[in-house]
Amino acid sequence: MPVLPTKTTNAQVIKSFVSFPQGIEKFQGQYFHSRQYKHPDVFQGKRVLVVGMGNSGVDIAVEASRVATKVTVCTGRGAWVLSRVFDHGYPWDMVFNTRLMSLIRNSLPGPLSKGLINYRVNQWFKHENYGLQPEKSCLVREPVLNDDLPSYILTGRITIKPGVKEFKDNSVVFHNYPEEEPIDIVVFCTGYNVSFPFLEEAVVKVENKHASLYKYVFPTHLQRPTLAVLGLIKPFGAIMPVTEMQARWVTRVFKGLCQLPPQSVMEKEVNEKKKNQVRW
């Protein structure tokens, strides 16, 4: 039978990734971060709470719902949920990430672009009816890809709730929900902190989980471009071809075949990306 880490270990791990919700220190059940998850057997016959609405959280919730007594997913921001199979049976990113689609999205005024996104992602199912409508439709993180979640919500295998307000000994209280909900296990699917412990702190600056990298690759303040970071990006689609293109560009810069712009130009772009969330 799978054994979860001890509470001391859990606390150390979770503190590295998330801020503790109020009351978690007195919660008597098990809790751990998604990085520790290995197999759904740990949820057998349990009442499970998944904190977070990213791809990892939804995948864990779907797997847990097949063996758990009850599964609840709490999210304060909502998310766009897409099927991996999109128009005419093609993968969603092959349909969505075309030059024509990008031209249309980037050329339209903000309200029209927002309306187009709402229309396209709600064709499969209406997110508002499932408690998943994002608060800011156009300024959200990467979409959640899962073919099972809507039907599992519809059949009651998974329940969607707002963010956690407070933990009790064996229960949780959600925002705008006065009643306590009994739970046995909590899985924190709240992401990761970005850090480079093997480098000097000044080499790659990290603020609010955002690394100061030009085009998400090059540190902006080095005298010479002798360091590059590959793969620290969340593309709307497969990461492998994106990382390959990064590697090709980095190789040309290292060889002197490509020149980076002045430091002021790179820093200006990095600062603009910090202010603005990624647009679809």
PEVEN-V786921 format. One record per residue. N is the residue number from 0. RES is the residue in one small letter. PHI is phi as a letter, one per 20 degrees, with the letter a starting at -180 (* if undefined). Layout:
BEGIN
N|RES|PHI, N|RES|PHI
END
This chain:
BEGIN
0|m|*, 1|p|f, 2|v|d, 3|l|f, 4|p|f, 5|t|f, 6|k|f, 7|t|f, 8|t|f, 9|n|g, 10|a|g, 11|q|f, 12|v|f, 13|i|f, 14|k|f, 15|s|f, 16|f|c, 17|v|c, 18|s|e, 19|f|f, 20|p|f, 21|q|g, 22|g|n, 23|i|f, 24|e|f, 25|k|d, 26|f|f, 27|q|e, 28|g|e, 29|q|e, 30|y|b, 31|f|a, 32|h|e, 33|s|f, 34|r|f, 35|q|e, 36|y|f, 37|k|c, 38|h|b, 39|p|f, 40|d|g, 41|v|f, 42|f|e, 43|q|g, 44|g|m, 45|k|d, 46|r|e, 47|v|d, 48|l|d, 49|v|d, 50|v|e, 51|g|p, 52|m|c, 53|g|e, 54|n|f, 55|s|f, 56|g|f, 57|v|f, 58|d|f, 59|i|f, 60|a|f, 61|v|f, 62|e|f, 63|a|f, 64|s|f, 65|r|e, 66|v|c, 67|a|e, 68|t|f, 69|k|b, 70|v|c, 71|t|c, 72|v|d, 73|c|d, 74|t|b, 75|g|e, 76|r|d, 77|g|m, 78|a|a, 79|w|e, 80|v|d, 81|l|d, 82|s|e, 83|r|f, 84|v|e, 85|f|d, 86|d|g, 87|h|l, 88|g|n, 89|y|e, 90|p|g, 91|w|g, 92|d|f, 93|m|f, 94|v|e, 95|f|e, 96|n|e, 97|t|d, 98|r|f, 99|l|f, 100|m|f, 101|s|f, 102|l|f, 103|i|f, 104|r|f, 105|n|e, 106|s|e, 107|l|f, 108|p|f, 109|g|g, 110|p|f, 111|l|f, 112|s|f, 113|k|f, 114|g|f, 115|l|f, 116|i|f, 117|n|g, 118|y|f, 119|r|f, 120|v|f, 121|n|e, 122|q|f, 123|w|f, 124|f|b, 125|k|e, 126|h|f, 127|e|f, 128|n|f, 129|y|d, 130|g|m, 131|l|d, 132|q|g, 133|p|f, 134|e|f, 135|k|d, 136|s|g, 137|c|e, 138|l|d, 139|v|c, 140|r|f, 141|e|f, 142|p|f, 143|v|e, 144|l|d, 145|n|b, 146|d|e, 147|d|d, 148|l|g, 149|p|g, 150|s|f, 151|y|f, 152|i|f, 153|l|f, 154|t|e, 155|g|n, 156|r|f, 157|i|c, 158|t|d, 159|i|d, 160|k|c, 161|p|f, 162|g|f, 163|v|f, 164|k|e, 165|e|a, 166|f|e, 167|k|d, 168|d|g, 169|n|c, 170|s|b, 171|v|c, 172|v|d, 173|f|e, 174|h|f, 175|n|m, 176|y|c, 177|p|f, 178|e|e, 179|e|f, 180|e|d, 181|p|f, 182|i|b, 183|d|d, 184|i|c, 185|v|d, 186|v|d, 187|f|e, 188|c|d, 189|t|d, 190|g|n, 191|y|c, 192|n|e, 193|v|e, 194|s|b, 195|f|c, 196|p|f, 197|f|e, 198|l|d, 199|e|f, 200|e|g, 201|a|f, 202|v|f, 203|v|c, 204|k|e, 205|v|c, 206|e|c, 207|n|l, 208|k|m, 209|h|d, 210|a|e, 211|s|f, 212|l|c, 213|y|f, 214|k|l, 215|y|m, 216|v|c, 217|f|d, 218|p|g, 219|t|e, 220|h|d, 221|l|f, 222|q|f, 223|r|c, 224|p|f, 225|t|d, 226|l|c, 227|a|c, 228|v|d, 229|l|d, 230|g|n, 231|l|e, 232|i|b, 233|k|d, 234|p|f, 235|f|e, 236|g|q, 237|a|f, 238|i|e, 239|m|g, 240|p|f, 241|v|f, 242|t|f, 243|e|f, 244|m|f, 245|q|f, 246|a|f, 247|r|f, 248|w|f, 249|v|g, 250|t|g, 251|r|f, 252|v|f, 253|f|f, 254|k|f, 255|g|n, 256|l|e, 257|c|c, 258|q|d, 259|l|e, 260|p|f, 261|p|g, 262|q|g, 263|s|f, 264|v|f, 265|m|f, 266|e|f, 267|k|f, 268|e|f, 269|v|f, 270|n|f, 271|e|f, 272|k|f, 273|k|f, 274|k|f, 275|n|d, 276|q|f, 277|v|f, 278|r|e, 279|w|f
END
